[in-house]
Amino acid sequence: MLDKMLNKNGAPEPIRRDRPEPNRGEIKAFLGEGTNFKGVLAFEGTVRIDGKLEGEIVTNDTLVIGERAIINAELNVGCVSISGKVTGDIIAKERIDIHSSGEVYGNIISPILTIEEGVIFHGNCDMRKPEEYKTPQLVNKTDSADGKLKDAPRKLPNLLEEGVIGNK
């Protein structure tokens, strides 16, 4: 069980009781260092990634991104704990925790955000309560003039263009 996160030295960090913790149950899947995955990763429960992933991650549960992970994906999750590198927009229904070794290059939406000292974050952030904005849904793109859906990958809308985050 992931009751405690590990710091850079592998020692457990104490749990902070002054804020709600994500529901980090038993890890259901693990993509280890040296693993490369391309596509859509959809899951229930808790998944940890220490390898490389390109595409999209969808869950209502918890994603743990390890220090050596390199993620180039759109994330639509319940909770996410980031210690590695993420390039892409992140929507978290519950919370985002970015640890000191974490790097995030993209826009984020979450009602709760923690950023430790040393984090690299380049993007926009929207931290309103979920009931105060409409959470963007994954949408399919069309390739034809008739507007019919084609077999196209689902993609998160551009959060700035849609007016979800940015100047209000």
Secondary structure as the mmCIF struct_conf table of DSSP 4:
data_model
#
loop_
_struct_conf.conf_type_id
_struct_conf.id
_struct_conf.beg_label_comp_id
_struct_conf.beg_label_asym_id
_struct_conf.beg_label_seq_id
_struct_conf.end_label_comp_id
_struct_conf.end_label_asym_id
_struct_conf.end_label_seq_id
BEND BEND1 ASP A 3 LYS A 4
STRN STRN1 LEU A 6 LEU A 6
TURN_TY1_P TURN_TY1_P1 LYS A 8 ASN A 9
BEND BEND2 GLY A 10 GLY A 10
HELX_LH_PP_P HELX_LH_PP_P1 ALA A 11 ALA A 11
STRN STRN2 PRO A 12 PRO A 12
HELX_LH_PP_P HELX_LH_PP_P2 GLU A 13 ARG A 16
TURN_TY1_P TURN_TY1_P2 ARG A 17 ASP A 18
BEND BEND3 ARG A 19 ARG A 19
HELX_LH_PP_P HELX_LH_PP_P3 PRO A 20 PRO A 22
BEND BEND4 GLU A 26 GLU A 26
STRN STRN3 ILE A 27 LEU A 31
TURN_TY1_P TURN_TY1_P3 GLU A 33 GLY A 34
STRN STRN4 ASN A 36 ALA A 42
BEND BEND5 GLU A 44 GLY A 45
STRN STRN5 THR A 46 ILE A 49
BEND BEND6 GLY A 51 GLY A 51
STRN STRN6 LYS A 52 VAL A 58
BEND BEND7 ASN A 60 ASP A 61
STRN STRN7 THR A 62 ILE A 65
TURN_TY1_P TURN_TY1_P4 GLU A 67 ARG A 68
STRN STRN8 ILE A 70 ILE A 82
BEND BEND8 SER A 83 GLY A 84
STRN STRN9 LYS A 85 THR A 87
BEND BEND9 GLY A 88 GLY A 88
STRN STRN10 ILE A 90 ILE A 98
TURN_TY1_P TURN_TY1_P5 SER A 100 SER A 101
STRN STRN11 GLU A 103 TYR A 105
BEND BEND10 GLY A 106 GLY A 106
STRN STRN12 ILE A 108 ILE A 109
BEND BEND11 PRO A 111 PRO A 111
STRN STRN13 LEU A 113 ILE A 115
TURN_TY1_P TURN_TY1_P6 GLU A 117 GLY A 118
STRN STRN14 ILE A 120 HIS A 122
BEND BEND12 GLY A 123 GLY A 123
STRN STRN15 CYS A 125 ASP A 126
HELX_RH_3T_P HELX_RH_3T_P1 PRO A 130 GLU A 132
BEND BEND13 TYR A 133 TYR A 133
HELX_LH_PP_P HELX_LH_PP_P4 LYS A 134 LEU A 138
STRN STRN16 VAL A 139 VAL A 139
STRN STRN17 THR A 142 THR A 142
BEND BEND14 SER A 144 SER A 144
TURN_TY1_P TURN_TY1_P7 ALA A 145 ASP A 146
STRN STRN18 LEU A 149 LEU A 149
BEND BEND15 ASP A 151 ASP A 151
STRN STRN19 LYS A 155 LYS A 155
TURN_TY1_P TURN_TY1_P8 LEU A 159 GLY A 163
BEND BEND16 VAL A 164 GLY A 166
#
